[in-house]
């Protein structure tokens, strides 16, 4: 989905069938298979809020990132101020999640919960928290998005928003084959559902 108008027009002019996976600015003009990342993020943060958390940190990309926007929307809905000291703009990787979380902790971040933009980033964040002496979920909760296979084998098992990646791939292939074989010419847009995979990394905040 990371593509600008010039790149999109060049791709379109070649008359080669293509399908985007994930939201793009060209959804009205292109074949697209996606899930609502912003809504998934909003529901993830909403889950933390319902547990009683109000100091919720964010680890992940913040520029043109729907998952960050969902985080902001959930806070706004509950009139929780967005604090820059609770957010760390990092690339989505385990190392970045680790370094980003370390940075927040070193700056005195007192968040009781962390929302990570994807599971890979959460893996690094959890390691940083545990190395710093925090118990998960006893001291701090962690939630993320994607539900990769590794999520249920971590200690503790990671609570995450399940994104139907396999189904997205299957649907993308079907649309692409349809285009190659001269099927429907109008753009096809498929929006697949998600759900919360509740496991062991989230709990109500400690009472002080």
TAKACOR-V294769 format. One record per helix or strand of 3 or more residues. SS is the DSSP state (a for helix, b for strand). FROM is the first residue (numbers start at 1). TO is the last residue. Records with the same first field share a line. If there is no record, write none. Layout:
BEGIN
SS = FROM-TO ; FROM-TO
END
This chain:
BEGIN
a = 5-13 ; 37-51 ; 66-77 ; 84-86 ; 94-106 ; 119-131 ; 149-153 ; 165-180
b = 19-21 ; 31-34 ; 56-60 ; 87-89 ; 113-116 ; 141-146 ; 159-163 ; 189-191 ; 194-197
END
